[in-house]
């Protein structure tokens, strides 16, 4: 599920978890640049906007039947990569995912690098 510091599948909430001694995850993502923006918006300097198609599959099991009932999602995300107040790298993204549990879900991503 979407557990912090764990193996996650986009589109699942933090309370959608599976437990087990065997854990596996497969994720495929294709990113492509859409535009380069040379402008600052609210102190956020955007280097690049990009789109991404993704597929996530993960499962946890206590037996040898790993990936018999996995959590999966696939979808599209639109993201920006830039810097905030010239301090560090910042990624902000918004996407739409189709999940094996709830159908359509909106995803939000936020990441920061040094």
C-alpha positions in Angstrom: 0.0 0.0 0.0 1.1 3.6 0.6 3.0 2.9 3.8 5.7 5.4 4.6 9.3 4.0 4.5 7.9 0.8 2.9 7.2 -0.7 -0.5 4.5 1.4 -2.0 2.1 1.3 -4.9 0.9 4.6 -6.2 -2.8 5.2 -5.7 -3.2 3.4 -2.4 -3.7 5.1 1.0 -1.4 4.8 4.0 -3.8 2.3 5.6 -3.9 -0.1 2.6 -1.1 -2.5 3.8 -0.2 -6.2 3.4 2.1 -8.0 5.8 4.4 -11.0 5.2 7.9 -12.3 5.4 8.2 -12.4 1.5 7.9 -9.0 -0.1 8.3 -8.0 -3.8 7.8 -5.0 -6.0 8.0 -4.3 -9.7 7.8 -0.7 -11.0 8.1 0.5 -14.5 8.0 4.2 -15.4 8.6 6.0 -18.7 9.3 9.8 -18.3 9.5 12.2 -21.2 10.2 16.0 -21.1 7.3 18.3 -22.0 8.8 21.7 -21.7 11.6 23.8 -20.1 10.3 26.8 -18.2 12.7 29.7 -17.5 10.5 31.4 -14.9 10.0 31.6 -11.1 6.5 31.1 -9.6 6.1 31.9 -5.9 9.8 31.4 -5.4 9.8 28.0 -7.1 12.1 28.1 -10.1 10.9 25.4 -12.6 13.7 23.7 -14.6 11.5 21.2 -16.4 8.0 19.8 -16.7 7.7 16.1 -17.7 5.0 13.5 -18.1 5.3 9.9 -17.0 3.4 6.6 -17.6 3.8 4.1 -14.8 2.9 0.6 -13.7 3.4 -0.6 -10.1 2.9 -4.1 -8.8 3.7 -5.2 -5.2 2.8 -8.0 -2.8 3.6 -9.3 0.6 3.1 -12.9 1.8 4.0 -15.3 4.6 3.9 -18.3 2.3 5.4 -19.1 -1.1 2.4 -17.7 -3.0 4.0 -14.3 -3.7 2.2 -12.3 -6.5 -0.9 -14.4 -6.4 -3.1 -11.5 -5.2 -0.9 -8.4 -5.7 -1.6 -4.8 -5.3 -1.2 -3.0 -8.7 -1.8 0.4 -10.2 -1.1 2.0 -13.6 -1.6 5.6 -14.7 -0.1 8.9 -15.8 1.6 11.7 -13.8 2.5 15.3 -14.6 5.5 16.6 -12.7 7.8 19.6 -12.4 11.5 19.5 -11.4 13.0 22.7 -10.0 14.3 24.5 -7.0 12.6 26.4 -4.1 14.3 29.7 -3.2 17.5 28.4 -4.8 18.1 26.0 -1.9 17.6 22.4 -3.2 16.1 20.3 -5.8 12.3 19.9 -5.6 9.9 17.7 -7.4 6.1 18.2 -7.3 3.8 15.9 -9.2 0.1 15.2 -9.7 -1.3 12.1 -11.4 -4.2 9.8 -12.0 -3.9 6.0 -11.2 -6.2 3.0 -11.7 -5.8 0.6 -8.8 -6.8 -3.0 -8.3 -8.8 -2.0 -5.2 -10.6 1.3 -5.7 -10.6 2.1 -9.4 -9.4 5.6 -10.1 -7.3 7.5 -7.6 -5.5 10.9 -7.6 -1.8 10.7 -6.7 0.3 13.5 -5.4 4.1 13.3 -5.1 6.6 15.6 -3.4 10.3 15.0 -3.2 13.3 16.9 -2.2 17.0 16.3 -2.9 20.3 17.8 -1.8 
